[in-house]
Amino acid sequence: MTRLVWFRTDLRIHDNPALAHARRNNDEDTLAITFVVEPQWQQHQLGERRINLMKQAIAELHASLSNIGIPLLTITKASFAECEEHLIKLMQEFTFSELNFNIEYEVNERLRDINVSRWCHDNDIVVNKFHDQCLIAPGELKTLGGDPYRVYSPFRKSWLKEMQEFCPAPCAAPEKQDETSISQNTLIHWQENTNLPKWETDDEWIADENSGHERLREFLDKDALHYHEWRDIPDLDATSGLSFYLALGLLSPRQCIYTAWQSNACALSGGEEGINTWINELIWREFYRHLLVAYPNLCKHKSFKPDYDDIKWRDAPDDFQRWCDGETGYPIVDAAMKQLKERGWMHNRLRMITAMFLTKHLLIDWRWGEDYFSKHLVDADLASNNGGWQWSASTGADGAPYFRIFNPTTQSERFDSKGYFIVQYLPKLGGLPAKSRHNPSAAERLQCKYPAPVVEHKYGRERALETFKACAG
Ligand SMILES: Cc1cc2nc3c(=O)[nH]c(=O)nc-3n(C[C@H](O)[C@H](O)[C@H](O)COP(=O)(O)OP(=O)(O)OC[C@H]3O[C@@H](n4cnc5c(N)ncnc54)[C@H](O)[C@@H]3O)c2cc1C
């Protein structure tokens, strides 16, 4: 009997519960499969850069599985429906005792898994599903009234209580399998039908497990202790930069939290302030995943607060384009948008500033911004992106109250006081004194060929307040 492991957004061999389960006792043969589904990924708003990195991650996974004697069949398909069909055909052609996979929480992915699981059930193939994206499975934490948490702070409290200051250890990569016991027929099928995707080296990101581990170690050895003081200063680049590895499943949240827990004298909340604060951010990540499962409408681009689906957003494609291109005339917003295009990543403080600027000052639908971020971020992730956008637009669970509108200039003065970040991405403002970089005068703008503000702050703020007030329940 042979066991099958189906890899999706868990492209790693360490701490992969589905893989570890398939290799338990090292007694039965294990084969693996994954799909490259570019058109479906594009339909899910993933951009070119991210897709290229996913292809690299699949090629790297193929190599690491091969080192431990597990053949990976890599198939190119156009849609999840085609993947289902292919997988079922394969399970009809070869005899499998079980199918193992780690759960994805998005609606289309869940429907795909339900269809495949149903077929397996009818055909006596055991399906083993695991939660590798959260330390506590969605649905397990409930309020006293038995409802899902809608607010982060009590969720965090409940999460920490459940964990009891303890973090289970990640599981190791399996031992090497002796491939000679797998039938020749099967091995030949796996080799002849594997179509490894072509990918190009990215200027900044390396999509393999080792790079993720190195970055985690380096962050915990260096910046983590100051995380609570430095995490909001974009110019310091003092956050972990691990969201990309987490989004592709090159690292698991358990590996991150466990390593942090070890560095924190075995505490999740009572140790070093920097590490505690960092763990809290990973709990935000879990919170948004729990919400996505409890409120599947979030996958359908609905506002968490239904009243806000009536907001009269402006249909302003030119303003939107200026935002995308970093031409709004607000240096901190523009520098951030240029960072996004250049690095495929944006600092969290800047994600909040730019998202709030789009949805409040420009009064443009958060869905436009969510879509644009998703297409440009290498860490694009439906739960966190949707959560972040709805938080900023005040339409989400535990979102910022609609009347709290960041003033981009004040944010800039506070978090980039010398304007170092601004000039990194807008070098044309480098000749201005630090004070002027946040909001250059008309003459300075002319001199630097920098545009006038797309909207005046006070006017934009008041327009947003009036519009939101009309919908606030
Ligand atoms: C409008 C908006 C859109 C966002 N889109 C995404 C997205 O598509 N993908 C994504 O992973 N994160 C998203 N975030 C959350 C956050 O900005 C990034 O996770 C973070 O900036 C990644 O950098 P880092 O790995 O250095 O984070 P660190 O500060 O080192 O944090 C560690 C990890 O905690 C998690 N995390 C941190 N902050 C948050 C948060 N606010 N919400 C959820 N998880 C968090 C991430 O997995 C991150 O890697 C978004 C936030 C906003 C406001």
Ligand as a Chemical Component Dictionary entry (heavy atoms), coordinates in Angstrom:
data_LIG
# 
_chem_comp.id                   LIG 
_chem_comp.type                 NON-POLYMER 
_chem_comp.pdbx_formal_charge   0 
_chem_comp.three_letter_code    LIG 
# 
loop_
_chem_comp_atom.comp_id 
_chem_comp_atom.atom_id 
_chem_comp_atom.alt_atom_id 
_chem_comp_atom.type_symbol 
_chem_comp_atom.charge 
_chem_comp_atom.model_Cartn_x 
_chem_comp_atom.model_Cartn_y 
_chem_comp_atom.model_Cartn_z 
_chem_comp_atom.pdbx_ordinal 
LIG C1  C1  C 0 -3.434 46.808 4.247  1  
LIG C2  C2  C 0 -2.606 45.646 4.756  2  
LIG C3  C3  C 0 -2.383 44.548 3.925  3  
LIG C4  C4  C 0 -1.633 43.455 4.390  4  
LIG N1  N1  N 0 -1.432 42.380 3.543  5  
LIG C5  C5  C 0 -0.747 41.296 3.992  6  
LIG C6  C6  C 0 -0.552 40.155 3.155  7  
LIG O1  O1  O 0 -1.044 40.063 2.021  8  
LIG N2  N2  N 0 0.205  39.132 3.652  9  
LIG C7  C7  C 0 0.757  39.161 4.898  10 
LIG O2  O2  O 0 1.421  38.201 5.300  11 
LIG N3  N3  N 0 0.554  40.216 5.711  12 
LIG C8  C8  C 0 -0.163 41.284 5.306  13 
LIG N4  N4  N 0 -0.327 42.365 6.140  14 
LIG C9  C9  C 0 0.182  42.294 7.518  15 
LIG C10 C10 C 0 1.608  42.846 7.741  16 
LIG O3  O3  O 0 1.731  44.109 7.171  17 
LIG C11 C11 C 0 2.702  41.930 7.179  18 
LIG O4  O4  O 0 2.484  40.610 7.614  19 
LIG C12 C12 C 0 4.083  42.369 7.663  20 
LIG O5  O5  O 0 4.336  43.684 7.279  21 
LIG C13 C13 C 0 5.123  41.444 7.080  22 
LIG O6  O6  O 0 6.412  41.848 7.413  23 
LIG P1  P1  P 0 7.311  40.996 8.407  24 
LIG O7  O7  O 0 7.318  39.573 8.000  25 
LIG O8  O8  O 0 8.614  41.694 8.521  26 
LIG O9  O9  O 0 6.470  41.125 9.741  27 
LIG P2  P2  P 0 6.894  41.038 11.290 28 
LIG O10 O10 O 0 6.636  42.379 11.873 29 
LIG O11 O11 O 0 8.216  40.447 11.476 30 
LIG O12 O12 O 0 5.771  40.070 11.892 31 
LIG C14 C14 C 0 5.951  38.651 11.947 32 
LIG C15 C15 C 0 4.854  37.943 11.213 33 
LIG O13 O13 O 0 3.598  38.190 11.852 34 
LIG C16 C16 C 0 2.574  38.275 10.880 35 
LIG N5  N5  N 0 1.988  39.614 10.931 36 
LIG C17 C17 C 0 2.599  40.763 11.282 37 
LIG N6  N6  N 0 1.724  41.788 11.287 38 
LIG C18 C18 C 0 0.542  41.265 10.915 39 
LIG C19 C19 C 0 -0.760 41.817 10.720 40 
LIG N7  N7  N 0 -1.032 43.112 10.929 41 
LIG N8  N8  N 0 -1.749 40.998 10.302 42 
LIG C20 C20 C 0 -1.512 39.688 10.102 43 
LIG N9  N9  N 0 -0.309 39.105 10.277 44 
LIG C21 C21 C 0 0.703  39.887 10.681 45 
LIG C22 C22 C 0 3.225  38.053 9.516  46 
LIG O14 O14 O 0 3.079  36.698 9.172  47 
LIG C23 C23 C 0 4.680  38.414 9.786  48 
LIG O15 O15 O 0 5.573  37.764 8.922  49 
LIG C24 C24 C 0 -1.097 43.476 5.704  50 
LIG C25 C25 C 0 -1.327 44.578 6.518  51 
LIG C26 C26 C 0 -2.073 45.655 6.058  52 
LIG C27 C27 C 0 -2.307 46.834 6.960  53 
# 
loop_
_chem_comp_bond.comp_id 
_chem_comp_bond.atom_id_1 
_chem_comp_bond.atom_id_2 
_chem_comp_bond.value_order 
_chem_comp_bond.pdbx_ordinal 
LIG C1  C2  SING 1  
LIG C2  C3  SING 2  
LIG C2  C26 DOUB 3  
LIG C3  C4  DOUB 4  
LIG C4  N1  SING 5  
LIG C4  C24 SING 6  
LIG N1  C5  DOUB 7  
LIG C5  C6  SING 8  
LIG C5  C8  SING 9  
LIG C6  O1  DOUB 10 
LIG C6  N2  SING 11 
LIG N2  C7  SING 12 
LIG C7  O2  DOUB 13 
LIG C7  N3  SING 14 
LIG N3  C8  DOUB 15 
LIG C8  N4  SING 16 
LIG N4  C9  SING 17 
LIG N4  C24 SING 18 
LIG C9  C10 SING 19 
LIG C10 O3  SING 20 
LIG C10 C11 SING 21 
LIG C11 O4  SING 22 
LIG C11 C12 SING 23 
LIG C12 O5  SING 24 
LIG C12 C13 SING 25 
LIG C13 O6  SING 26 
LIG O6  P1  SING 27 
LIG P1  O7  DOUB 28 
LIG P1  O8  SING 29 
LIG P1  O9  SING 30 
LIG O9  P2  SING 31 
LIG P2  O10 DOUB 32 
LIG P2  O11 SING 33 
LIG P2  O12 SING 34 
LIG O12 C14 SING 35 
LIG C14 C15 SING 36 
LIG C15 O13 SING 37 
LIG C15 C23 SING 38 
LIG O13 C16 SING 39 
LIG C16 N5  SING 40 
LIG C16 C22 SING 41 
LIG N5  C17 SING 42 
LIG N5  C21 SING 43 
LIG C17 N6  DOUB 44 
LIG N6  C18 SING 45 
LIG C18 C19 SING 46 
LIG C18 C21 DOUB 47 
LIG C19 N7  SING 48 
LIG C19 N8  DOUB 49 
LIG N8  C20 SING 50 
LIG C20 N9  DOUB 51 
LIG N9  C21 SING 52 
LIG C22 O14 SING 53 
LIG C22 C23 SING 54 
LIG C23 O15 SING 55 
LIG C24 C25 DOUB 56 
LIG C25 C26 SING 57 
LIG C26 C27 SING 58 
# 
